[in-house]
Amino acid sequence: MFYRPEDGHGLPHNPFNAIIAPRPIGWISSRGSEGDNLAPYSFFNAVAYVPPQVMFSSTAAKDSLANIRETGVFAVNIVESAARDAMNASSAAAARGVDEFELAGVEKAECETIPCPRVAGAPATLECKLTQIVALPGKANFLILGEVTGIHMRDDCVVDGRFDVTRFSPLARLGYKDYAVVREVFELARPGES
């Protein structure tokens, strides 16, 4: 099958998200003049090592974007499989000013390097300073880029000096209403590496 996106796919559901999968979920926390916000974004990833930088994309003018524009900071909380129901609850289309931490029953803690809340029990949190917001083609599509200024790792996830994802089983987004859990890890050395 081949289709041009501008012509439509002719399928019952859009396959785009299912093709680009699995995707990590950035559970973005932010704070603005109207309160704290917590929302999951599956268009999320790391983009550079030095300095460490991340990106996520918002496909609407959401509270996260408004808060980040206002304050210039945000936190990316990593979602473990045990938090799937809370993560899903935080995706509700709540009114501006509603605290999704409270709505989803998620304990919050303060970040160290930025004035922002974070998910207290997350396996890891990346504290970020906004570097750029890029307006993308289409209605209300925005790419948010941030430099990581602080990193929290839950102690039980650090094993023999390595961050071990099998200790918490990251939740990943697929297409449609589908998710996956990482439970198995294997190593591959690049050619020439020992």
Secondary structure, DSSP 8 states (H G I E B T S, - for coil): ----GGG---SSS--HHHHS--EE-EEEEEEETTEEEEEEESSEEEEETTTTEEEEEESS--HHHHHHHHHSEEEEEE-BGGGHHHHHHTTS---TT--HHHHHT--EEE-SSSS-EEETT-SEEEEEEEEEEEEETTTTEEEEEEEEEEEEE-GGGEETTEE-GGGT-BEEE-STT-EEE---------TT--
